[in-house]
Amino acid sequence: MNILRYLDIKSLIKQFKEEGLSMRRRFAFYVFSVICLFLAIIIILLNLFGILNPTDRQIMNDLNAQLSACSDSIEGDCDELAACAISFSGQLEQSIQDYLTENNLTFDELKNNSEALDALQDRLYDSVYLNMQVAPASGAFCILDTTANSNSKTELYSGIYLKYINLYSENTVNNDFSIYRGSFSTGKSRGINFHSGWKNESSTDFFEHCNETFSDGTHYVLSPASTIPDTWERARYIYVPIRDYNDNIIGVCGFEINDLLFQLSHKTEDGRWGDEICGLLDEHNGIYSGQFSSNRYNIESNLNIKSKNGSQLFDFGSEKCVGLTKEIMLGSEAFSVAVMLPKTQYESFLRKGQMNILLIFLIAAILAAVFCIFMSKKYVSPILKKIEQVKTKEDYGEQLRIREIDDLFSFLEEKDNYYEQQLDDLENAKRFAEEEARRAKEKYEKAAEKYELAKSEIDRLAEKHKEEIIPEEYNYFVENLGMLTPAEYRVYELYLSGKTAKQIAEILHITENTLKYHNKNIYSKLGISSRKQLLRFAALKQHRDGKEDWT
């Protein structure tokens, strides 16, 4: 009924015309209006500046989206390159087996047979060259677990390694090679320019652990980024084993992914936060290295990564970046994909966002001040003016029609009368309480006298009772209390607290026979013959202990 009455618009209009709008409703109206206005202004400003979310959260959301895209791109590229490497391996396996069959040789007979190895490399060269053309790689290689010179101090392996010299060309078919490693006769017959880094055979530690690496069904391995021997470049390698008909690993082939190729393949476009850097990281003993989409980070350096407030801080030593990482599996190894912004760039956007937020709150504060002044003039000032009129008993003409102000002083007069009556009642109550306190004091004094008399009587009875107790037995009882076991002492305490044998058995969860056994031991150790004597000695001990404490 109250709600319906409150929503009766006609009655409200009539009441307003006759009595004016009440202070409570007027205040609610103004506050509601101000709240709605401020909410509208804040929403408009946040939309205007585009910062409904904090800047750091927006940056991290965008970096997280970029991280997912980079992870998918890297995984897709590695899977594609691995598929090419597996096909490459199959071609080499067939070519090697055909060569051995045609020449009636076994693979072991290739060792130290330079002529046969040169001929085999000449046959394998086209497969290496053609697969490098079709694969998204900066180089290709095949290395066989054999050598033309087993007496070398360094472990060497026969094979072919081709590497592009120019990755910027749209057509890589006619590109020259920056590195050729393999048979001199094979290279010469193909018109290859021999650079200073040419070697007839290559050194690698791959064969030391290849069987272990590929024993669990692993199809390919992606190596960490490392410096290419005898060059200033860094690269990763996709490794795939080459097997004979008996499934023995006789070599390895694959493709090279150098820093430049990674940079070109995964270069991120500048977004609204500027230059975003993508990287594929290797971790060793908490120190990271890897390949990045920006050449300025593709250097041999120790990278430290620390987690901070839901993001990672990448410390390159000379420069720091802020971003996110995600672990992915490539082959059988775990790698981390990273997307980051330079820390100076990140902090610049944060400051800009903070300035925008500060500007919004400054505008809101100014508007709040303006509305406070308006509210003061519109609502508070008339009330103060009316109060002054009432205080000075002046009549300034038209009333404000705020009935609470008109009713206020009549209400205060009624309250004054009420408070006087309350004061009289309190005075009467005070006198009654004082009388009760006096009576209570008399009762307390009488009770104290009775207590002292009772205490004296107890002391007298205790002294008398002490005379009835044989001192030697009592002393033996006191001295041997420490001989009781914890279980026996617990039974002793329960007897002193007034518990019966049945209650003690229930409390300790033991049988009556067990309790009798404890009683027997207690009586024997304390030199007593009954529970009555036990309680008498215990009471005397408590009495004496109490007197000592009092003293």
C-alpha positions in Angstrom: 0.0 0.0 0.0 2.9 2.4 0.8 4.5 1.7 -2.5 1.3 2.3 -4.4 0.7 5.5 -2.5 4.3 6.6 -3.2 3.7 5.9 -6.9 0.4 7.8 -7.0 1.5 10.7 -9.2 -1.7 12.8 -8.7 -1.5 12.7 -4.9 2.2 13.6 -5.1 1.5 16.6 -7.4 -1.4 17.7 -5.0 0.9 17.3 -2.0 3.7 19.3 -3.7 1.3 22.2 -4.5 -0.1 22.3 -1.0 2.9 21.5 1.2 5.9 21.6 -1.0 8.3 18.8 -1.9 9.7 17.1 1.3 13.4 17.5 2.1 14.0 13.7 1.8 12.5 13.4 -1.6 14.2 16.6 -2.8 17.5 15.3 -1.6 16.9 11.9 -3.2 16.0 13.6 -6.5 19.1 15.8 -6.6 21.5 12.9 -5.6 19.9 10.6 -8.2 20.3 13.2 -10.9 23.9 13.9 -10.0 24.8 10.2 -9.9 23.2 9.7 -13.3 24.9 12.7 -14.8 28.3 11.7 -13.5 27.9 8.1 -14.7 27.0 9.4 -18.1 29.9 11.8 -18.2 32.4 9.1 -17.1 31.2 6.6 -19.7 31.3 9.3 -22.4 34.8 10.3 -21.5 36.1 6.8 -21.2 34.7 6.0 -24.7 36.1 9.3 -26.0 39.6 8.5 -24.9 39.3 4.8 -25.6 40.5 3.7 -22.2 37.7 1.7 -20.7 40.4 -0.8 -19.8 43.7 0.2 -18.2 46.6 0.7 -20.7 48.7 -2.1 -19.3 45.8 -4.5 -19.5 45.2 -3.5 -23.1 48.9 -3.9 -24.0 49.0 -7.4 -22.4 45.7 -8.4 -24.2 47.2 -7.3 -27.5 50.5 -9.0 -26.8 48.7 -12.2 -25.8 46.8 -12.2 -29.1 50.1 -11.6 -30.9 51.8 -14.4 -28.8 49.1 -16.9 -29.9 49.6 -15.9 -33.6 53.4 -16.2 -33.4 53.2 -19.5 -31.6 50.9 -20.9 -34.3 53.1 -19.5 -37.0 56.3 -21.0 -35.5 54.7 -24.3 -35.0 53.3 -24.3 -38.5 56.7 -23.4 -40.0 58.5 -26.1 -38.0 56.0 -28.7 -38.9 56.3 -27.8 -42.6 60.1 -27.8 -42.5 60.0 -31.1 -40.6 57.8 -32.7 -43.2 60.2 -31.5 -45.9 63.1 -32.9 -43.9 61.4 -36.3 -43.5 60.8 -36.4 -47.3 64.4 -35.3 -47.8 65.6 -38.1 -45.6 63.6 -40.7 -47.6 65.2 -39.6 -50.8 68.7 -39.8 -49.4 68.1 -43.2 -47.9 67.0 -44.5 -51.3 69.9 -42.8 -53.1 72.5 -44.2 -50.6 71.1 -47.7 -50.8 71.0 -47.6 -54.6 74.6 -46.5 -54.7 75.8 -49.2 -52.3 73.9 -51.9 -54.2 75.2 -50.8 -57.6 78.8 -50.8 -56.3 78.4 -53.9 -54.2 79.5 -52.1 -51.1 78.3 -51.9 -47.5 78.0 -48.7 -45.6 80.9 -49.6 -43.3 83.2 -50.0 -46.3 82.8 -46.3 -47.2 85.1 -45.4 -44.3 88.4 -44.1 -45.5 87.3 -44.7 -49.1 87.6 -41.1 -50.4 86.8 -42.1 -54.0 83.6 -43.9 -53.1 82.6 -41.0 -50.8 83.2 -38.4 -53.5 81.1 -40.4 -55.9 78.3 -40.8 -53.3 78.3 -37.1 -52.6 78.1 -36.4 -56.3 75.0 -38.5 -56.4 73.5 -36.9 -53.3 74.2 -33.3 -54.2 71.1 -32.9 -56.4 68.8 -34.1 -53.7 70.4 -31.6 -51.2 70.2 -28.7 -53.7 66.6 -29.4 -54.9 65.2 -29.9 -51.4 66.9 -26.6 -50.3 65.0 -24.9 -53.1 61.6 -26.1 -52.1 61.9 -25.9 -48.3 61.5 -22.6 -46.4 65.1 -22.7 -45.1 68.3 -20.8 -45.4 70.3 -23.9 -46.0 70.3 -27.7 -46.2 72.7 -30.5 -45.2 73.2 -34.2 -45.1 76.0 -35.7 -43.0 76.9 -39.4 -43.0 78.3 -41.3 -40.1 81.5 -42.1 -41.9 84.7 -40.3 -43.0 87.4 -40.3 -45.6 90.0 -39.7 -42.9 89.5 -41.6 -39.7 93.0 -40.7 -38.4 92.1 -37.0 -38.0 92.6 -35.6 -34.5 89.1 -34.0 -34.8 86.1 -36.4 -35.4 85.1 -35.6 -39.0 82.1 -36.7 -41.0 81.4 -36.8 -44.8 78.5 -34.8 -46.0 77.2 -31.8 -47.9 76.2 -28.4 -46.4 74.7 -25.7 -48.7 73.8 -22.2 -47.4 72.2 -19.3 -49.3 74.1 -16.1 -49.5 71.1 -13.9 -50.3 67.7 -14.4 -48.7 66.2 -11.1 -49.8 65.8 -12.2 -53.4 62.3 -13.1 -54.4 63.6 -16.0 -56.5 66.1 -18.2 -54.6 66.7 -20.7 -57.5 69.8 -18.9 -58.8 71.1 -17.6 -55.5 74.8 -18.1 -54.7 76.0 -20.0 -51.7 77.8 -18.4 -48.8 78.8 -21.8 -47.5 79.6 -25.0 -49.3 81.0 -27.9 -47.4 81.6 -31.2 -49.1 83.7 -32.9 -51.8 85.9 -30.6 -53.8 85.3 -32.5 -57.0 81.5 -32.2 -56.5 81.7 -28.5 -55.9 84.0 -27.9 -58.7 81.8 -29.8 -61.2 78.8 -27.6 -60.2 80.7 -24.4 -60.6 80.5 -23.5 -56.9 82.8 -20.7 -55.7 84.9 -22.0 -52.8 85.0 -19.5 -49.9 87.3 -19.4 -47.0 84.9 -21.4 -44.9 85.0 -24.4 -47.3 85.8 -27.8 -45.7 85.8 -31.2 -47.3 84.2 -32.8 -44.2 82.2 -31.4 -41.2 82.5 -31.9 -37.5 79.4 -32.5 -35.3 78.5 -34.1 -32.0 75.1 -35.3 -33.3 76.1 -39.0 -33.7 77.2 -39.2 -30.0 73.5 -39.3 -28.9 71.4 -39.8 -32.1 70.2 -43.3 -31.1 69.1 -42.0 -27.8 67.4 -38.9 -29.3 65.3 -40.9 -31.8 64.6 -44.0 -29.7 61.2 -42.8 -28.4 59.5 -42.3 -31.8 60.8 -38.7 -32.2 60.6 -37.8 -35.9 62.6 -34.6 -35.9 64.7 -32.5 -33.5 65.0 -28.7 -33.5 68.4 -27.5 -32.2 69.0 -24.4 -30.0 70.3 -21.3 -31.8 74.1 -21.3 -32.0 76.9 -19.7 -34.0 77.7 -21.5 -37.3 81.3 -22.6 -37.1 83.8 -20.4 -38.9 81.1 -17.7 -39.5 79.5 -14.7 -37.6 76.0 -16.0 -38.3 73.7 -17.9 -35.9 71.2 -20.6 -36.8 69.0 -23.4 -35.7 68.8 -26.8 -37.4 66.0 -29.3 -38.1 67.5 -32.8 -37.8 66.0 -35.9 -39.2 67.8 -39.3 -39.2 68.9 -41.2 -42.3 68.5 -45.0 -41.8 69.5 -48.1 -43.6 67.3 -51.1 -44.4 68.0 -52.5 -40.9 66.7 -49.2 -39.3 70.2 -48.3 -38.1 71.0 -44.5 -38.2 73.7 -44.0 -40.8 73.4 -40.2 -41.1 71.4 -37.1 -40.5 69.9 -34.5 -42.8 67.8 -31.4 -42.4 67.6 -27.7 -42.9 69.1 -24.5 -41.5 67.0 -21.6 -40.1 69.4 -18.7 -39.6 68.6 -15.5 -37.7 67.8 -13.5 -40.9 65.3 -16.1 -42.2 63.6 -16.2 -38.8 63.5 -12.4 -38.8 61.9 -12.3 -42.3 59.5 -15.1 -41.5 58.2 -13.8 -38.2 58.5 -10.1 -38.5 55.6 -8.5 -36.8 53.8 -5.4 -38.2 53.8 -2.3 -36.1 50.6 -2.1 -34.2 49.1 0.6 -32.1 51.8 0.0 -29.5 54.6 0.3 -31.9 57.3 -2.3 -32.7 56.4 -5.7 -31.3 59.2 -8.3 -31.2 58.6 -12.0 -31.6 61.2 -14.6 -30.4 61.8 -18.3 -30.1 63.8 -18.9 -26.9 66.0 -21.7 -25.6 66.5 -22.1 -21.8 69.6 -23.6 -20.2 70.1 -23.3 -16.4 67.7 -20.4 -16.1 69.5 -18.4 -18.8 67.8 -17.8 -22.2 68.9 -17.2 -25.7 67.2 -17.5 -29.1 66.2 -15.9 -32.3 64.1 -12.7 -32.7 62.2 -10.9 -35.3 64.3 -7.8 -34.7 68.0 -8.1 -35.7 69.1 -5.9 -32.8 68.3 -8.8 -30.4 69.8 -11.6 -32.6 73.1 -11.6 -30.8 74.9 -14.0 -28.5 73.8 -12.8 -25.1 72.5 -14.1 -21.9 68.9 -13.2 -21.5 67.3 -13.2 -18.0 63.5 -13.4 -17.7 61.6 -12.4 -14.5 57.9 -12.6 -14.0 56.3 -9.4 -12.7 52.6 -8.5 -12.3 51.3 -11.0 -14.8 54.0 -10.2 -17.4 57.7 -11.0 -18.0 60.6 -8.7 -17.9 63.3 -9.6 -20.5 66.7 -8.3 -19.5 69.2 -8.3 -22.4 71.8 -6.5 -20.3 72.0 -3.3 -22.5 68.2 -3.1 -22.9 65.1 -4.4 -21.3 61.7 -5.4 -22.7 58.3 -6.2 -21.3 56.1 -9.0 -22.7 54.7 -12.5 -22.4 56.0 -16.1 -23.0 54.3 -19.3 -24.0 55.8 -22.8 -24.0 55.4 -25.0 -27.1 56.7 -28.4 -28.0 58.8 -28.7 -31.2 59.9 -32.2 -31.9 60.5 -33.7 -28.5 61.9 -30.5 -26.9 60.1 -27.6 -25.1 60.8 -24.1 -26.4 59.4 -20.7 -25.3 57.8 -18.2 -27.7 58.0 -14.6 -26.6 56.3 -11.4 -27.7 57.6 -8.2 -26.2 57.9 -4.4 -26.4 60.9 -2.3 -25.4 60.5 -1.3 -21.8 60.9 2.4 -22.6 58.2 2.1 -25.3 55.9 0.2 -22.8 56.4 2.7 -20.1 55.7 5.6 -22.5 52.3 4.2 -23.3 51.6 3.6 -19.6 52.4 7.2 -18.8 50.1 8.3 -21.6 47.3 6.2 -20.3 47.8 7.4 -16.8 47.7 11.0 -18.0 44.4 10.3 -19.8 42.9 8.8 -16.7 44.2 11.7 -14.6 42.6 14.1 -17.1 39.3 12.3 -16.8 39.3 12.5 -13.1 40.3 16.1 -13.2 37.4 16.9 -15.4 35.1 14.9 -13.2 36.4 16.7 -10.1 35.8 20.1 -11.7 32.3 19.1 -12.7 31.7 17.8 -9.1 32.8 21.1 -7.7 30.4 23.0 -10.1 27.5 20.7 -9.0 28.4 21.1 -5.4 28.2 24.9 -5.8 24.9 24.5 -7.6 23.5 22.2 -5.0 24.6 24.6 -2.3 22.8 27.5 -3.9 19.8 25.5 -4.9 19.2 23.5 -1.8 21.3 24.3 1.2 21.3 28.1 1.0 17.5 28.4 1.2 17.4 26.1 4.2 20.0 28.2 6.0 18.1 31.4 5.1 14.9 29.9 6.6 16.7 28.9 9.8 18.0 32.5 10.1 14.5 33.8 9.7 13.2 31.5 12.4 16.1 32.4 14.8 15.6 36.2 14.3 11.8 35.8 14.1 11.9 37.9 11.0 9.4 37.5 8.2 10.8 37.8 4.7 7.6 37.1 2.9 7.0 33.9 0.9 7.9 30.7 2.7 10.1 28.0 1.2 7.3 25.4 1.5 9.6 22.8 3.0 7.4 21.3 5.7 10.3 19.7 7.6 11.7 23.2 8.4 8.2 24.5 9.4 7.7 21.5 11.7 11.2 21.4 13.1 10.8 23.9 16.0 7.5 22.6 17.2 9.0 19.2 17.3 12.0 20.6 19.3 9.6 22.1 21.8 7.9 18.7 22.3 11.3 17.1 22.6 12.3 19.6 25.4 9.3 18.7 27.4 10.0 15.0 26.8 13.6 15.4 27.9 12.6 17.2 31.1 10.3 14.3 32.0 13.1 11.9 31.2 15.5 13.8 33.4 13.1 13.6 36.3 12.8 9.9 35.7 16.5 9.5 35.7 16.9 11.4 39.0 14.4 9.1 40.6 16.1 6.1 39.1 19.5 7.4 40.4 18.1 7.7 44.0 16.6 4.2 43.8 19.9 2.8 42.5 21.9 4.5 45.3 19.5 3.0 47.9 19.9 -0.4 46.3 23.7 0.0 46.3 23.6 0.8 50.0 21.6 -2.3 50.8 23.8 -4.4 48.6 26.9 -3.1 50.5 25.4 -4.1 53.8 24.6 -7.6 52.5 28.2 -7.9 51.2 29.6 -6.9 54.6 27.5 -9.5 56.4 28.5 -12.1 53.8 32.1 -11.2 54.2 31.8 -11.7 58.0 30.2 -15.1 57.5 33.0 -16.0 55.0 35.7 -15.2 57.5 34.0 -17.2 60.2 33.7 -20.2 57.9 37.3 -19.9 56.8 38.4 -19.9 60.4 36.3 -22.9 61.1 37.8 -24.7 58.1 41.3 -23.9 59.2 40.5 -25.2 62.7 39.0 -28.4 61.3 42.0 -28.8 59.0 44.4 -28.5 61.9 42.3 -30.9 63.9 42.1 -33.3 61.0 45.9 -33.1 60.6 46.3 -34.2 64.1 44.3 -37.4 63.2 46.6 -38.2 60.3 49.8 -40.1 60.9 52.6 -37.8 59.7 54.8 -40.6 58.4 52.1 -42.0 56.2 51.2 -38.5 54.9 54.8 -37.7 54.1 55.2 -41.1 52.3 52.0 -40.2 50.3 53.4 -36.8 49.2 56.9 -38.0 48.4 55.6 -40.8 46.1 53.1 -38.8 44.1 55.8 -38.4 41.5 56.0 -42.2 41.1 52.5 -42.4 39.5 52.4 -43.0 35.7 50.5 -40.4 33.6 47.5 -42.8 33.5 47.5 -43.3 37.2 47.9 -39.6 37.9 45.0 -38.9 35.6 42.9 -41.3 37.8 44.2 -39.6 40.9 43.1 -36.2 39.6 39.6 -37.4 38.7 39.2 -38.8 42.2 40.1 -35.4 43.6 37.6 -33.7 41.3 34.8 -35.8 42.9 34.2 -38.3 40.2 33.0 -41.8 41.0 34.7 -45.0 39.7 32.0 -45.4 37.1 32.4 -41.9 35.8 36.2 -42.2 35.7 35.9 -45.4 33.6 33.6 -43.6 31.2 35.8 -40.5 30.9 39.0 -42.5 30.3 37.2 -45.1 28.1 38.5 -48.0 30.2 36.8 -51.0 31.9 36.2 -51.2 35.6 38.8 -54.0 35.9 41.4 -51.7 34.3 40.4 -49.0 36.8 40.7 -51.5 39.7 44.2 -52.3 38.4 45.1 -48.6 38.4 43.7 -48.2 42.0 45.8 -51.1 43.2 49.0 -49.5 41.8 48.1 -46.1 43.2 47.4 -47.4 46.7 50.6 -49.5 46.6 52.8 -46.6 45.4 51.3 -44.0 47.8 51.1 -46.3 50.9 47.4 -46.0 51.4 44.6 -48.6 51.8 41.4 -46.9 50.6 40.0 -44.1 48.5 38.8 -42.4 51.7 42.4 -42.2 52.9 43.5 -41.0 49.5 41.0 -38.1 49.5 41.9 -37.2 53.1 45.6 -37.0 52.3 44.9 -35.1 49.1 42.7 -32.6 50.8 45.4 -31.9 53.4 48.0 -31.5 50.7 45.8 -29.0 48.8 45.1 -27.1 52.0 48.8 -26.9 52.8 49.7 -25.9 49.3 47.0 -23.2 49.4 48.4 -21.7 52.6 51.9 -21.7 51.2 50.7 -19.8 48.1 48.8 -17.4 50.2 51.9 -16.8 52.4 
